[in-house]
Amino acid sequence: MVMLLTIFGYIALLMLIGYSTSKKSSNDAFYRGERKSPWYLVAWGMIGASISGVTFVSVPGMVLHSQMTYLQTCIGFIFGYLLVAFVLLPVYYKMNLTTIYSYLSGRLGKCSYHTGAYFFLLSKMTGAAARFYVVCIILQRFVLDEWGVPFWITVPLMVALIWLYTRKAGIKTLVWTDSLQTLCMFLALGLIIYEVMGQLHLGLADTVKVIANDEHSRIFVLDDWWSKQNFWKQFFSGIFIVIVMTGLDQDMMQKNLTCSSLRNAQKDMCTYGLAFVPANLLFLSLGVLLVILAKQKGMVLPTVGDELLPMFASTGTLGQSVLVLFSLGIIAASFSSADSALTALTTSYCVDICGREGDETLRKRVHVGMAIVFIAFILLFRWVGSSSVIDAIYIMCGYTYGPLLGLFAYGLLTKRHTYDKFVPYVCIASPLICFCLDYVVGEMWGYRFGYELLMLNGLLTFLGLYALSEISENSELSESSEPRNL
């Protein structure tokens, strides 16, 4: 009953914020927040939106199989955010874009523009569904199963709540709700760590020493190039993950584009970019403490990392309060990523695919339609297994965001034309080639691509566009098929 009251109270707060920010709703408020968002509020909310419920569940459990090596990726994140802030943001603000894929229309052509938008829609829909299904499963396991509510009812109910508070003011509402969600997430995380420290009878200084001396606290892997945890693979993957999953992602960039000026948007991005290392260090530290506590109590550690924190919450080892905090934390984190995804998907479809930015009726219908498709994707992902959900998301990112990386890299780093109508074929071929390469190399040499798959995919797309530019410049093209100039 305490858990239900906490959840209902939290959702009521979100509805109240949604109501208060949507009194003067418009398409400009829904898409761009009227360009009036305080940069520090956006920065704080972006931490929670970027972390998501997957981090709350998966990252603590990563210590079971890869120690704290995920921090190598987070270090790369910092440099990735700097590149986005000082390379991509100036382009977006100079062109006064509503969606970032509009850039591709002027630089490469309509086919390239629509290809980029479609790849975003696919990438965001699958990634957001994978993240959000975590919270639905947790609620199902801890609360709704006892009431006999089936999973296929849980999912539409959760998505409907998100649709309800985002349907009028969209991104304008999310800037404020994300701030509340980030606060709740870190409050829950801090209190859970405090409870675990109490169970282990450790003070703050002793906790730091225990974590530092534990075998699961290894951060850097510099001696094994074939390992997926090798520092340079993780570091450069972190840079490119941020470039594509933030800088080339309408969902993440839409909030940053609500700031009143480029300078404020850059301050916002640099601020929350630096916060990822300490934030993930807290999650990983919690994982180490849970492993120590499990050994102390003679508990069998789960084989799947994602089950480490839920195991303690569900068994009541840490008390009822931790179960409540755990549920609140993942709901806050999951809602903050799912609500912005739904808004960004609606924005991209209306503006990029339909080309009707000012049509409010269309926007409302698309928003409902995206919610329905989102529900379908979550139900499909329910039956997809993985040792770590966050790893599964990054693997999907490698296949679906790679072409976006190649498209934007080609547009920004070269001044060459390209054969626009063949761009979709290049963007489809690149991930297919990557998949085949991963299989062949794995079978022949036992090496499996990790996060570096993203860079390979982007490179293949870039080379394909470059090859097309040679063809287009040396061929006699009809006026209708000419490559586009900058």
C-alpha positions, 0 to 999 in steps of 0.5 A: 500500500505504501508503494502504491501511494508513493507511485500515485503521489508521484504521478499526481505531481507530474500531472500537476506540472503538465497542467500548469505548463500547458495553459497556453499550449501551441505547436511552438511550445510543443516542439521548441518550448518557445525557446525560453527554458532556463539552461540550468533547469534543462541541464539538471533534467537532462541528467535524468533523461539520459540515464533512464531506468535502464541505468538504475537496473543495469549499471549496478549489476555490471560489476558482476561481469565487467567490474567498473570498466563502464566508467571508461565509456563515461570518460569518453562521454565527456569529450563527446559532449564537448564535441556536440556543444561546440561543433553541432550545436552552433550549426543547429542554432545558426539554422534555427532548426526545429528538428536537427534532420532538416540540416540534411535537406539543405546539405545533401537532399530530400532523400538524405533528409528523409533517410535520416529521419526514418533511421531516427524514428526506428532507433528511438522507438526501439531504444526507448521501448527497451528502456521503458519495458524495465519499469513495466516489468518491475511494477508488474513483479512487485505490485501488479501481479499481486492484484492480478493485472496482466502485463498487456494492461500494465504497458498501455496504462503506463504509456497512457499516463505519459501521453496525458501529461505531454499531449498539450505542451510537449517539450515545454512540460518536459523541461520541468517534469524531467527536473522533478524526475532527476531529483527523485531518481538521485534521492532514491539512489542516495537513500538506497546506498545509505541503507546498504552502508547501514547493513554493512555497518560502514561509515562514509570513509570506510565505504570508500576504502571497501569499494576501492579495495574490492576485486570488482572495482577495477576501472581501466583495462589497458593490457588486453586489446581483444577484450570488449572492456579495453580502455581505448575501445570503451573510450572512443565508443563513449565519444561516438555514442554521445555524438550519435545518441545525443548530438544526432538524436532529436530526442536529446537535442530537442530539449537543448534547442529550447534554450534562449541562446547558443551560449546557454545551450552550450553551458547546459550541455557541458554541465550535464556532460560532466555529471555522467562520471560521478553519477555512474560512479554512484551506481557502480559503487552501489553494485559493489556494495550489494555484491559485498552484502550478498557474500556477507549474507550467504546469498547466491549472486544472480547470473544476469547482472540486471537482476542484482539490485531487483534481487535485494529489493524483491527479497526484502533484505534491505527492508520495505523502504528500499523496495519503495525507493527502488520502484520510485527511482526506476519510475522517475528515470524511465518516465523521464526518457520515455516522455521525451522520446514520445514527444521527439517521435511526434515532432520528427514525424510531423516536421520531417516526414509530413512537412506540416509543422504548423498543423496542430490537428495532425500533431495531436493525432500523430502523438496518439499514434506514436503512443500506440506504436510505442506500446506495441514495441514494448510488448515485443521487446518483452520477449527479447533476452539479454544479459544486460539491457544497456548492452542490448541498447548500445548494440542496437545503437551501433546498427541504427545510429551508425548511418546517421553518424555517417550522414552528418559526418559527410555533410560536416567534414566534406564539401562534396556533393552526393547522389542523393537518391542512392543515399537510402541504399547506402544507409541500409547496406552499411548495417547489413555489412556490419552484421555480416562482418561481425558474424564472419569475424566471430566465426573465424577468429572468435572476435565479436564487435562491441560498442566499436560497431557504431564507428565501423557502421558510420565509417562504411556509410561515410565511404559509401557516400564518398564513393557516390560523390565520385560517381555523381561528379563524373557522370552525366546526370539528369537535372532531376537527379543532380546531387545537392550543393551545400 
